[in-house]
Amino acid sequence: MHFPHLTVAATAALLAVTATPILAADYEVTVTNLTRGQHFTPLIAAAHDSGTRMFHAGEQASAELQAMAEGGDIGPLIDLLSSLGASFSAGEGLLAPGMSTTLQLTDVASSNSLLSLSGMLLPTNDGFVGLDSVNLPEQPGSTVTLFARGYDAGTEANDELLGGGAPGVPGFPAPPPVVATGTGTGGTGINTVAEGYVHVHPGVLGDLDETGGVSDINAATHRWQNPVARVVITRTGDGSDTGNGVSAVSNLSGAVYSSSALELFWEPAQAANSIISAYRVTRDGVTLDTLDGLSFFDQNLAAGTHYTYTVSAIDANGSEGESRDIQLTTNAR
């Protein structure tokens, strides 16, 4: 099972960026695993606008959702959401039954007023815990408590057999902590087909035969009913800065145009005691330009190459805010 190093990548065209300041907010999202025997793979929480969806019941799952639901790989979802201007936070490692984890969303633009969340349920073929486009709290210090269901991505037949976890490959992955809960081997498989659309998960069947039977899932340990998680969302403040009165830019995004050209976009930073006079852009640690606009075009790049860019704001007093970074990959020739 592969849990990737998390980076931001953006490869789609973006909405136009204006110079109008957008107020930002910070949030904490605390997720508690309420199941007795299911582990959650690394979670992703994203704040986004009404035109963006991580998933939606009744609709076909995207390839990005499939990668998460069948193998716990949230990298493709991060790439997609970032390209659409969403703010995200990702967890690390498995979340065991009864345990909690907190994800931090910082400098979320006011336009990203909705929250979605997902993470694979193990052991299942393509089940995941999810929230779809719930409203974020509006006032600093306010809290919303929600209970999240388990969903089925509908991309893989629920045969309940051990497998590799790669998209399109039958079977569920079983890292050591999941095996330790009593997954079996040698099952013949449950006769079923992929549903083809996202729906509320009916739960697993399992059996009590550790070396045979129809399922490799332990019915005594791994069966569950909805809801599967408690999610507490708290608005902790109105954005952050570096302590010198200069905030970081928000919604740093990008568009890859070809094998040698791309463009960065960002929304304005704010200065508490001055005005923002410039933005510094670096590529792989080397400063490329200091400019007063909200975008940067880069060209003459190598094809099929990963580049890491950072953008930071500088005020009229010379104080520099915290940098934001993004990784972009040029198209192959």
C-alpha positions in Angstrom: 0.0 0.0 0.0 1.4 3.4 -1.0 0.9 6.5 1.0 2.6 9.2 -1.1 4.6 12.2 0.0 2.0 15.0 -0.3 2.7 17.9 -2.7 0.5 20.4 -4.4 0.2 20.1 -8.2 -2.0 22.1 -10.5 -2.4 21.4 -14.2 -5.8 22.8 -15.2 -6.8 26.3 -16.4 -8.0 28.5 -13.5 -10.6 31.2 -13.0 -9.4 34.8 -13.4 -7.7 36.3 -10.4 -8.6 39.8 -9.4 -6.7 42.3 -7.2 -9.6 42.6 -4.7 -8.5 41.4 -1.3 -10.3 38.3 0.0 -10.6 37.7 3.7 -9.1 34.4 4.9 -9.9 32.1 7.8 -8.3 29.2 9.7 -10.1 26.0 10.6 -9.4 22.8 12.6 -11.1 19.6 11.4 -11.0 16.8 14.0 -12.0 13.4 12.8 -12.7 10.5 15.2 -12.9 6.9 13.9 -16.1 5.5 15.5 -15.8 2.0 14.1 -14.7 -1.1 16.0 -12.5 -2.6 13.4 -12.1 -0.3 10.4 -8.9 1.7 9.8 -9.0 5.0 7.8 -6.2 5.7 5.3 -4.7 9.2 5.3 -7.6 11.7 5.2 -7.9 14.7 3.0 -10.1 17.7 4.0 -10.6 20.4 1.4 -12.3 23.8 1.6 -13.7 24.7 -1.8 -16.4 26.7 -3.6 -19.8 25.5 -4.8 -18.5 24.7 -8.2 -16.1 22.0 -6.9 -17.0 18.5 -5.7 -14.7 15.8 -4.2 -17.5 13.3 -4.7 -21.3 13.2 -4.9 -23.7 10.3 -4.2 -25.5 9.1 -7.3 -22.7 10.2 -9.7 -19.9 8.2 -11.2 -16.6 8.4 -9.2 -13.7 10.3 -10.7 -10.4 8.6 -11.4 -9.0 10.7 -8.5 -11.7 9.4 -6.1 -11.2 5.8 -7.3 -7.4 6.0 -6.5 -8.3 7.0 -2.9 -11.2 4.6 -2.4 -9.4 1.5 -3.8 -5.9 2.1 -2.5 -5.8 5.0 -0.1 -3.8 7.2 -2.6 -4.9 10.8 -2.0 -2.2 12.4 -4.2 -4.5 12.6 -7.3 -7.3 14.2 -5.3 -4.8 16.8 -4.0 -3.7 17.6 -7.5 -7.2 18.0 -8.8 -8.5 20.1 -5.9 -5.4 22.3 -5.9 -5.9 23.0 -9.7 -9.4 24.2 -8.9 -8.3 26.6 -6.2 -9.3 24.6 -3.1 -7.4 24.7 0.2 -6.6 21.3 1.6 -5.0 19.5 4.5 -3.9 15.9 4.5 -3.3 13.4 7.2 -0.5 10.9 7.6 -0.7 7.2 8.3 -3.6 5.0 9.3 -6.3 6.2 11.8 -7.1 3.3 14.0 -10.5 2.5 15.5 -11.4 4.8 18.3 -8.6 7.3 17.5 -8.8 10.9 16.4 -6.7 13.2 14.2 -6.8 17.0 13.5 -6.3 18.6 10.1 -5.5 22.3 9.8 -6.8 24.5 7.1 -5.1 27.9 7.0 -5.7 31.1 5.1 -8.9 29.8 3.5 -10.4 32.3 1.1 -14.0 33.4 1.9 -15.0 32.0 -1.5 -14.1 28.5 -0.3 -17.0 28.2 2.1 -17.7 24.4 1.8 -15.8 21.5 3.3 -15.4 18.0 1.8 -13.5 15.1 3.4 -12.6 11.5 2.5 -10.3 8.6 3.4 -10.5 4.9 2.5 -12.1 2.4 4.9 -9.9 -0.7 5.5 -10.7 -3.5 5.0 -13.1 -2.8 2.1 -12.8 -2.9 -1.7 -13.7 0.7 -2.4 -15.3 2.1 0.7 -14.5 5.5 2.1 -15.5 7.8 4.9 -16.9 11.0 3.5 -18.4 14.5 3.8 -19.7 16.2 0.7 -19.8 20.0 0.6 -20.9 20.9 4.1 -20.9 24.5 5.3 -17.9 25.8 7.2 -18.5 27.8 10.4 -18.8 31.5 9.7 -17.8 33.1 13.0 -14.3 32.8 14.7 -14.6 30.3 17.6 -17.7 28.7 16.3 -17.9 24.9 16.0 -20.0 22.4 13.9 -20.2 18.7 14.8 -21.1 16.3 12.1 -21.3 12.5 11.7 -19.8 11.1 8.5 -21.1 8.0 6.6 -19.2 5.3 4.8 -19.6 5.5 1.1 -18.9 3.0 -1.7 -17.2 4.5 -4.8 -18.9 1.9 -7.0 -15.7 1.4 -9.0 -14.8 -2.1 -7.8 -16.8 -5.2 -7.1 -17.0 -5.9 -3.3 -15.5 -9.4 -3.5 -14.0 -8.9 0.0 -10.7 -10.6 -1.0 -7.1 -9.5 -0.3 -5.5 -7.7 -3.3 -3.1 -5.0 -4.2 -5.2 -1.9 -3.9 -4.2 -0.3 -7.2 -7.1 1.3 -9.2 -8.8 -1.3 -11.4 -7.2 -4.3 -9.6 -9.6 -6.5 -7.6 -9.2 -6.9 -3.9 -8.4 -4.7 -0.9 -4.9 -3.8 0.4 -4.0 -5.0 3.9 -1.1 -3.2 5.6 0.2 -4.8 8.8 -2.1 -2.9 11.3 -5.1 -4.2 9.3 -3.8 -7.7 9.1 -3.3 -7.7 12.8 -7.1 -7.1 13.3 -7.7 -10.6 11.8 -8.1 -10.4 8.1 -8.2 -13.9 6.5 -6.9 -15.6 3.4 -8.1 -18.1 0.9 -11.6 -16.8 0.4 -13.5 -17.7 -2.7 -14.9 -14.2 -3.1 -18.4 -12.8 -2.9 -20.2 -12.9 -6.3 -20.9 -9.2 -7.1 -20.2 -6.5 -9.6 -19.2 -2.8 -9.4 -22.2 -0.5 -9.1 -20.8 2.2 -11.3 -21.8 5.2 -9.0 -21.1 6.5 -5.6 -23.6 5.4 -2.9 -23.9 4.9 0.8 -22.0 1.8 1.7 -24.1 -1.2 2.9 -21.3 -2.5 5.1 -19.2 -5.7 4.6 -20.4 -9.3 5.0 -17.3 -11.2 6.0 -17.2 -14.6 7.5 -15.5 -16.4 10.4 -13.2 -18.7 8.4 -9.6 -17.4 8.6 -8.2 -19.6 5.8 -11.2 -20.0 3.5 -14.9 -19.2 3.2 -16.3 -16.6 0.9 -14.5 -13.5 2.4 -11.1 -12.5 3.7 -12.8 -10.0 6.1 -13.5 -11.0 9.7 -17.3 -10.6 10.3 -16.8 -10.5 14.1 -14.3 -7.6 13.9 -14.8 -5.6 10.7 -18.5 -5.3 10.2 -19.9 -1.8 10.7 -22.9 0.4 10.3 -23.2 4.1 9.6 -22.1 6.6 10.8 -18.4 5.8 10.8 -16.8 9.0 12.0 -17.4 12.1 14.1 -16.1 15.3 12.5 -15.7 18.5 14.5 -15.1 21.7 12.5 -13.9 24.8 14.3 -13.1 28.2 12.9 -10.1 29.2 14.9 -9.4 32.6 13.5 -9.2 35.0 10.5 -6.1 33.8 8.7 -2.5 33.9 9.8 0.6 35.9 9.3 4.3 35.5 10.0 4.4 37.9 13.0 5.7 40.8 11.1 2.3 41.9 9.9 2.7 40.4 6.4 0.4 37.5 5.5 1.1 34.7 3.1 -0.5 34.8 -0.3 -3.6 32.7 -0.6 -4.8 30.2 -3.2 -1.5 29.8 -4.9 -2.3 27.8 -8.1 -1.0 27.2 -11.5 -1.6 26.2 -15.1 0.7 24.1 -17.3 0.4 25.2 -20.9 2.9 23.0 -22.7 6.1 21.1 -22.3 8.0 24.3 -21.7 5.6 26.9 -20.3 3.4 27.4 -17.3 1.9 30.2 -15.2 1.4 30.8 -11.5 -1.6 32.6 -10.0 -2.2 33.8 -6.4 -4.5 36.0 -4.4 -3.2 39.1 -2.6 -1.4 39.0 0.7 -2.2 41.7 3.3 0.1 43.9 5.4 -1.1 45.0 8.8 1.2 48.1 9.1 1.9 49.0 5.5 1.0 48.0 2.0 2.1 45.1 -0.2 4.7 46.4 -2.6 5.9 43.2 -4.4 5.8 39.4 -4.6 9.0 37.3 -4.7 8.9 34.2 -7.0 11.4 31.4 -6.7 11.9 28.2 -8.7 13.7 25.3 -7.0 15.1 27.7 -4.4 16.4 30.3 -6.9 14.7 33.7 -7.1 13.3 34.4 -10.6 11.6 37.7 -10.2 10.1 40.3 -7.8 7.0 41.8 -9.2 3.9 43.7 -8.3 1.3 41.5 -10.1 -0.7 38.5 -9.1 0.7 36.0 -11.7 4.0 34.9 -13.1 4.6 33.3 -16.5 7.6 31.0 -16.8 8.9 29.5 -20.1 11.9 27.7 -21.7 11.5 24.8 -19.2 12.4 21.2 -19.7 9.7 18.8 -20.8 8.2 16.3 -18.3 10.0 18.0 -15.4 8.9 18.7 -11.9 9.5 22.2 -10.6 8.8 23.7 -7.2 7.8 27.3 -7.0 7.4 29.6 -4.0 5.7 32.9 -3.7 6.0 35.4 -0.8 4.8 38.9 -0.3 7.0 41.9 0.6 5.5 45.1 2.1 6.7 48.7 1.7 8.9 48.4 4.8 10.8 45.5 3.4 9.1 42.8 5.6 8.5 39.5 3.9 5.7 37.2 4.6 5.7 33.4 4.8 6.1 31.7 1.4 3.6 29.4 -0.2 4.9 26.6 -2.4 3.5 24.6 -5.3 4.9 21.8 -7.5 4.1 21.8 -11.2 5.1 19.3 -13.9 5.6 20.4 -17.5 3.9 18.3 -20.2 5.9 15.5 -21.9 6.8 16.2 -25.5 
